[in-house]
Amino acid sequence: MTDGKTIVLATRNPGKLRELARILGAEEPGGTQVRLAGLDEFPGAPDVPETGATFEENALLKARAIAACTGLPAVADDSGLCVDALGGMPGVLSARWAGKHGDDRANLELVLAQVADVPDARLGARFVCAAALVVPGAAAREWVVTGQVEGRLIRAPRGTGGFGYDPIFLPDGFGQTTAEMTADAKDAISHRGRAFRALAPFIAKACQGS
């Protein structure tokens, strides 16, 4: 590896970069000693199409491409909202459910419109995240883990934190949406938090070159 302390995170989303820095402890003196670099630091890095049929496939596609491009260990995730009443959709299409990638408000409003006639008892949903780490080189290594959090949808957005579908997702056992939670509270129970905590030991191993 060119830099044993830098991990490239395959995103240009500053919110996600901050969130993962918190989860991995990169901002804490006693946390994992790794620097997370976003794709904005690599102008030539490609936007990798999410053509996989599963979250795991998409996470690996992105991590492999960014590791090959930068020559550094790369972490990528694919995550989304799976709604029972919609047959598990939006699923891997969550970020572009309304047609334009990353239009959070349009995506959220479309999901609410699609479940408008669904009884409250059938509004079960879950957030799912697959996180992948790819270490490039002659002895390339790959890891992929998943995390999820169960909950249900509510009828109208609440809260200004988080991003994506957070304002309409109420985790089981909580009275706040994930957009109303503090960052620490959300990280403790979120799908992304669970996936990246599971990936953290592999990231530490990659940084040690072992």
DRENMARMI-992476 format. One line per 8 residues: number of its first residue (from 1); for each residue x negated, y negated, z negated of C-alpha. Coordinates in nm, 3 decimals, m for minus. Layout:
REM residues N
NUM> X Y Z | ...
This chain:
REM residues 210
1> 0.000 0.000 0.000 | m0.112 m0.350 0.075 | 0.021 m0.486 m0.254 | 0.091 m0.244 m0.537 | 0.301 m0.499 m0.725 | 0.535 m0.625 m0.456 | 0.860 m0.456 m0.361 | 1.054 m0.594 m0.065
9> 1.426 m0.616 m0.122 | 1.611 m0.575 0.205 | 1.846 m0.869 0.166 | 1.870 m1.239 0.240 | 2.143 m1.278 m0.021 | 1.997 m1.493 m0.303 | 2.270 m1.380 m0.543 | 2.178 m1.018 m0.494
17> 1.807 m1.094 m0.531 | 1.871 m1.267 m0.864 | 2.097 m0.986 m0.980 | 1.844 m0.716 m0.902 | 1.564 m0.915 m1.064 | 1.771 m0.918 m1.383 | 1.855 m0.549 m1.362 | 1.497 m0.440 m1.300
25> 1.360 m0.671 m1.566 | 1.135 m0.850 m1.319 | 1.205 m1.184 m1.487 | 1.118 m1.059 m1.837 | 0.761 m1.054 m1.971 | 0.812 m0.703 m2.106 | 0.999 m0.575 m1.805 | 0.882 m0.374 m1.508
33> 0.581 m0.556 m1.366 | 0.695 m0.589 m1.010 | 0.754 m0.886 m0.786 | 1.069 m0.871 m0.578 | 1.038 m1.039 m0.241 | 1.344 m1.109 m0.031 | 1.355 m1.092 0.348 | 1.323 m1.471 0.373
41> 0.953 m1.419 0.299 | 0.925 m1.204 0.613 | 1.061 m1.409 0.907 | 1.008 m1.123 1.153 | 1.200 m0.868 0.949 | 1.495 m0.722 1.138 | 1.860 m0.733 1.043 | 1.924 m0.360 1.028
49> 2.266 m0.250 1.156 | 2.464 m0.054 0.897 | 2.557 0.231 1.131 | 2.564 0.509 0.873 | 2.883 0.685 0.771 | 2.796 0.671 0.399 | 2.647 0.424 0.153 | 2.345 0.652 0.114
57> 2.276 0.662 0.489 | 2.298 0.286 0.522 | 2.070 0.222 0.223 | 1.804 0.455 0.365 | 1.833 0.307 0.715 | 1.762 m0.040 0.582 | 1.485 0.062 0.342 | 1.304 0.263 0.611
65> 1.318 m0.022 0.862 | 1.196 m0.286 0.619 | 0.917 m0.064 0.484 | 0.800 0.003 0.840 | 0.813 m0.369 0.927 | 0.633 m0.502 0.619 | 0.406 m0.213 0.527 | 0.528 m0.254 0.168
73> 0.760 m0.043 m0.046 | 1.116 m0.148 0.035 | 1.435 m0.126 m0.163 | 1.775 m0.149 0.002 | 2.125 m0.089 m0.116 | 2.462 m0.045 0.041 | 2.763 m0.099 m0.173 | 3.130 m0.159 m0.142
81> 3.480 m0.137 m0.275 | 3.675 0.186 m0.234 | 4.050 0.143 m0.284 | 4.261 0.454 m0.348 | 4.569 0.318 m0.171 | 4.358 0.242 0.139 | 4.214 0.592 0.159 | 3.881 0.484 0.012
89> 3.841 0.184 0.239 | 3.695 m0.076 0.289 | 3.407 0.149 0.178 | 3.099 0.106 0.398 | 3.286 m0.166 0.587 | 3.335 m0.381 0.275 | 3.105 m0.667 0.383 | 3.277 m0.703 0.722
97> 3.630 m0.588 0.646 | 3.784 m0.905 0.787 | 3.563 m0.894 1.097 | 3.281 m1.133 1.010 | 2.994 m1.000 0.801 | 2.965 m1.162 0.460 | 3.288 m1.366 0.461 | 3.372 m1.282 0.102
105> 3.691 m1.483 0.082 | 3.840 m1.345 0.403 | 3.750 m0.989 0.304 | 3.910 m1.029 m0.039 | 4.226 m1.187 0.101 | 4.265 m0.911 0.360 | 4.244 m0.638 0.096 | 4.503 m0.817 m0.119
113> 4.735 m0.848 0.182 | 4.693 m0.479 0.261 | 4.795 m0.370 m0.089 | 5.068 m0.632 m0.134 | 5.343 m0.368 m0.126 | 5.151 m0.106 m0.324 | 5.278 m0.052 m0.681 | 5.042 m0.162 m0.958
121> 5.005 0.198 m1.073 | 4.842 0.286 m0.741 | 4.586 0.007 m0.735 | 4.301 0.226 m0.857 | 3.963 0.138 m0.706 | 3.593 0.174 m0.762 | 3.275 m0.006 m0.672 | 3.006 0.226 m0.534
129> 2.639 0.150 m0.474 | 2.365 0.358 m0.315 | 2.012 0.229 m0.371 | 1.712 0.356 m0.175 | 1.338 0.310 m0.215 | 1.100 0.390 0.071 | 0.724 0.383 0.028 | 0.552 0.371 0.368
137> 0.224 0.523 0.474 | 0.075 0.859 0.563 | 0.243 1.018 0.261 | 0.573 0.832 0.288 | 0.818 0.889 0.005 | 1.188 0.824 m0.026 | 1.437 0.816 m0.310 | 1.810 0.740 m0.306
145> 2.045 0.719 m0.604 | 2.407 0.617 m0.653 | 2.611 0.441 m0.917 | 2.977 0.358 m0.948 | 3.225 0.189 m1.176 | 3.594 0.278 m1.191 | 3.871 0.022 m1.223 | 4.167 m0.127 m1.046
153> 4.261 m0.425 m0.833 | 4.453 m0.724 m0.959 | 4.688 m0.935 m0.746 | 4.507 m1.270 m0.758 | 4.139 m1.365 m0.793 | 4.007 m1.451 m1.138 | 3.664 m1.585 m1.225 | 3.387 m1.763 m1.040
161> 3.089 m1.539 m1.112 | 2.952 m1.255 m0.904 | 3.032 m1.228 m0.536 | 3.227 m1.017 m0.290 | 3.533 m0.851 m0.439 | 3.438 m0.923 m0.801 | 3.728 m1.168 m0.859 | 3.992 m0.898 m0.794
169> 3.826 m0.599 m0.964 | 3.911 m0.512 m1.325 | 3.682 m0.240 m1.463 | 3.842 0.032 m1.674 | 3.844 m0.060 m2.042 | 3.791 m0.432 m1.985 | 4.023 m0.732 m1.979 | 3.797 m0.939 m1.754
177> 3.727 m0.906 m1.386 | 3.363 m0.859 m1.290 | 3.371 m1.224 m1.175 | 3.472 m1.336 m1.527 | 3.198 m1.142 m1.705 | 2.863 m1.285 m1.805 | 2.574 m1.171 m1.589 | 2.443 m0.942 m1.864
185> 2.784 m0.788 m1.931 | 2.839 m0.720 m1.562 | 2.491 m0.573 m1.516 | 2.553 m0.333 m1.805 | 2.850 m0.164 m1.638 | 2.831 m0.246 m1.268 | 2.778 0.005 m0.988 | 2.470 m0.185 m0.877
193> 2.335 m0.201 m1.231 | 2.378 0.174 m1.273 | 2.221 0.255 m0.936 | 1.919 0.028 m0.980 | 1.854 0.136 m1.337 | 1.843 0.492 m1.203 | 1.601 0.376 m0.931 | 1.378 0.176 m1.167
201> 1.154 0.471 m1.273 | 1.079 0.545 m0.906 | 0.999 0.178 m0.842 | 0.759 0.183 m1.137 | 0.597 0.497 m0.996 | 0.562 0.336 m0.653 | 0.399 0.028 m0.806 | 0.149 0.247 m0.987
209> 0.063 0.415 m0.659 | 0.145 0.756 m0.799
